[in-house]
Amino acid sequence: MLSYSSLQLTSPFNHRQTLLSSAPRRGITSNDSYASVLPCRPRASPSLISSLPPVARSLPENSPAATLVDEAEQGAALSLPSPLRRELLPSHVAIIMDGNSRWARARGLPSSLGHEAGYRALKKVVEHSHKWGIRGLTVFAFSTENWRRPKVEVDFLMMLFERVLKEDILELTKDGVRICLIGDSTELPKSLQNLSKEIIEATKNNTKLDLSVAISYSGRRDITQACKSIAEKVKHGLVEPEDITESLVAQELETNRILEFPYPDLLIRTSGELRLSNFLLWQSAYSELFFTDTYWPDFKEANYVEALASYQTRQRRFGQRI
């Protein structure tokens, strides 16, 4: 199996990240409006500066730091395949990786080989996201409903998740990728729970790409748990009912607690299905959607470029008139 050490995940953003590693992550406060914290498509200058944290935007012109940022911008532009433009890329991409089993059946193969092929496709998407400067990638690996699948398939998937965390993902962390897991971890095998905690702790200070993997995840459960958490705070007098806002609910969602960009700008689903399947229901309220008939194991660089190029042509209004 190809290891991440051979994928050459070097990026022109390394200079920028070195400079800005101390920049604080911004969370949602109860005073924020929903739209004010949504990462939106840049509209003006094509400069990379407009998409950087405030500390980078204020760099003095012609300073050594600003020069490094300019070099990073030029390098990124060269690394992007046509017709992508750096200033129009989404900050956060979410993917429903669908079609592994159907891909395998179409070839007369067991579903396990479809999942193996799906993981190889994921490795390439992570590589491209890192190289092109996308800051957040969330992938739907296993839903709460997937527990109803045949036991042999579920057992294989749990083994695959554990093997990935032990082998390939650890290589990826060397390139500054922060690994996050969202979902009901109590349902996972104990060994996988422990391994997940180790990888999350080991990568918590990495800043180049947030890779969030949804395992045993349900969008409805995510919202329900957020409501329960707020109810407990009301019960103990920590929050007044009239103070409950969308922003407060958002603070309790799993993605907001772990991601710099909790709302996906672009949500991709493969395999031809046209639904969200209980994935990031709150978070994707204003996401741009892209559906492709391609099965996930066949999702290549060209397919990813097609999805990103489609996103770049859209005008995001968030319910407003522009």
N, C-alpha and C positions, 0 to 999 in steps of 0.2 A: 504493500500500500504506500502510496505517495505520502511522505511526511511533510509537515509544514516547514521543516527546516530547508527543504529544497524548493520552496515556492517563491523565494526571492520577494518577500513582502516588504521590501524597502519602499519608502515613500518620500516624495519631495516635501511632505508636511512634517518630516522629522525635525527640521530646523525650527519650524514654528512651534511644535510641541515642546521642544527643549526650552524655548523661550517662555512658553506660557504654561508650563506644568503647574505653576502655583496659582493659576487663575481659578477663582472659585466656581463651582457648579451652581447654577441658578435653579432653585426649586420654585414651586408655586406657593404664594402666600395667600392668606384669606382675603387680601385686598386686591388681588389680581382678578381681572376679568378673564373668562375662558379664552376669548379671542386674543387677548394681549400676550398670552404665553404660547400660542400656537406658532411653531416655526413656519414662516411663510416664504414663498418664492420671492427672491429679490427682484426688484423692478428697475433699479437705476443703474449705477456704475457697475461695470463688469469686474471691478476690483475684488480680489479675495478679501480685502480688509473689511468689506461690508458684512461678511459672514463670520468674522472673528469675534471673540469675546471683547468687552469694552476695553480691557487693558491693552489689547492689540490695536484697537482703532485709534488709541490716543498716542501711539508711538510717534515721536518727533520725526518729521520728514528728513530724509537723508541720514538718519541715525543708523548705526550698525544693525540694530534690531530691525528697523524698518527695511533695510536692505535685504536682510535674510528673509523677511516675509515676502518681499517682491520676488526674490529668487524662487521661493517656494511656489508662488503663484505661477510664474513662468514655467516651472518644471511640471506643475500639475496640468497646465494647459496642454503641454506636449504629450503627457501620458494618457490623456482622455481620447477615446476613439471618437471619430466623427459620427454623428453631428452633435455630440454632447458639449455643453458649455459649463465650466466650473461654477459660475455664479448662479446658474439656474438648477443645479443639482439639489435634490431633496436632502435635508439633514438626516432624516430618519426614514428608513424603508422597512416595511413589514411584509412578510411573505407567508402565505399559506401554501406549504410545500405538498401539493396533492398529486396523486397519480402513481405512486411507487408500485402498488400491487397490480394495477391495471397494466403498467409498463411491463411488469414481469409476466403476467398472464398472456399478453400479446406475443411474447417470445417463448412461451411454453416453459417458463422458469418459476421456481417457488417464490413466494412473496418476499422471503428473506433476502434474495438476491436483488429484488427491487429496492428494498430499503438500503442495502449496501450501495447500490448505484445512486440512490438519492443522497446519501451522505457525501459521495464523491462530488456530486453537483453542488452541494452546500459549501464544500471546501473552496470550490472555484468562485462562488458568489462572495464568500467572505474575502477571498484574495482580491477580487475586483473592487469590492466596497472599500477596503483598506487602501488600495492603490489610488483610487479615484477621489478619495477625500470625503466619502460619506461617513458621518459621525455615529450613526446608530443603525443597527440591523436587528430586527426582532423576527424570529422564525417560529412557526407553529409546528412543533415536532410531534406532539401527542396530546389529544384532548381528553377530558374526563369521560366523554362518550366512548373513546377508543378502548377503555377497559372492557367493553362488551365484546371485543373481537376474540377470535379463537385463542385459547391460552397459549398455544405453541407460538403464535405470532407475537403476542404480548411479551412472553418470556424472552423471545429473541430481541425485541426492541429494547427491553430493559438491559439485556446483556450488551447490545450495541451502544446504548448511551454510556454505559459504564466503561466500555472499552475505549470509546472516543475520549472520555474525560481523562483516562489514564495515559493514553498514547498521544494522539494527534493534537488535542486542544492544548496540552501543556507546552507543545512546541510553539503554538500560535501566541501564547502569552508573552513570549520573549519579544514579540514585535509590538508590544504595547496595547494589546487587546484586553479589554475588561469583560470578563464572563459573568453573566447574570442568569439566574434561572427563576422563572415565574411559574406559578401553579401550586397545586396542593401537594406539597412535598411529603406529607404524612402518608400518602398512598404509595409512595415509591419504596422499593426494597431498601432495607436499612443500610446496606453497603453503598447503594447509590446516593442515599441521603448524606452519608458521611463524606463521600467523595465530592459531592456537590458543595458542601460547606468548605472543604479544603480549597477547591478551585476558586470559589468566590472570594475567600480570604486572600489567596495568593495573588489575585489579579485586581484587587479593589482599588489600587492606586494607579492603574494603567489608564491612559487617557486618549489613545489614538482612535479606538473604535469600541463602542459599546455593543457587544454581541449578546443579545438576550434570547434565551431559548425557552420556549413555553412548553413545559412538560406537565401532563395532568392539569391542563389549564382550561378554565371556563370563563368566558366573559361575564356571564350572569353571576357566577360565583364571586368573581372579582368585585362586582358592584355590590352584591349582597354583603360580602365581608366588610366593605367600606362602610356600608350603612350600619352594620353591627358595631363597628369600631366607634362611629360617631354617637350611636345610641348609648354606648358605655360612657362616653365622655359627658353626655348630657345627664346621664344618671348620677354621675359623681360631681356634677356642678362645674365641670371644666368648660363646657360649651352651652350657651343658651340656644334654645330651639330657633329663635329668630336670627341667630348668627349662622345658621346652616346655609351654605351657598354651594354653587357648582364647584367653585374653587376648593372649598373645604372637602367636598366629596372626592374631588380629584386627588387631593393630598393623600387620601387613604388607599388609593388604588396601587396595585403592585408596581406598575410601570413608573409611577411618579416617584416612588421611594427609591428607585434604583437607577433611573435613566436621566441623563442630562436633557434629552429631548423626548418627553413621555408620549407625545402625540405623533403618530406616523404621518408624514407628508404624503407618502405613496404606499398603497397596499396592493400587492401583487398576488393573484391566485392562479395557479397552474391547473392543467388537466381539463379545462373546458367547463367546469362547474361555475355557476354564477351566484354564489352566496358567500356569506361571511363565516358560517359554521361556528357561531358562538366565540369568535376570536376578536379581542380588543373592541368590544361593542361600544363602550363609552369613548375610548381613545380615538376611534376611527370616525367619529361623527363628521369631521370635515376632511377626512383623507381623500385624496384622489385615488380612484380604483382602476386597476388594470387587470383584465382577464385574458388569458391565453389558453389555446387548446393544447399546448405542449405539455406532455407529462413531465413531472419534476425531474426525473433522471436525465431527460433530454434538454433541460433548460441550460443553454450555453451562454457564452458572452454576448452573442448577437441578440439573443432573447432579452437579456438584461438591458442591453443598450436600447432595444426597441421600447421597453417599458419606461426607461428613464427619458428617452426622447419624447415619448407621448406626454409624460408629465411636464416636460419643459414647454410644451405648446399650450398648456392650460392656464387659465386665469383664475386664481383662487380668490373668491369673494367672501367666504365665511358668512353667507347670508346677506351681505350688504350690496348696495348698488355702487358700481365704480364707474 
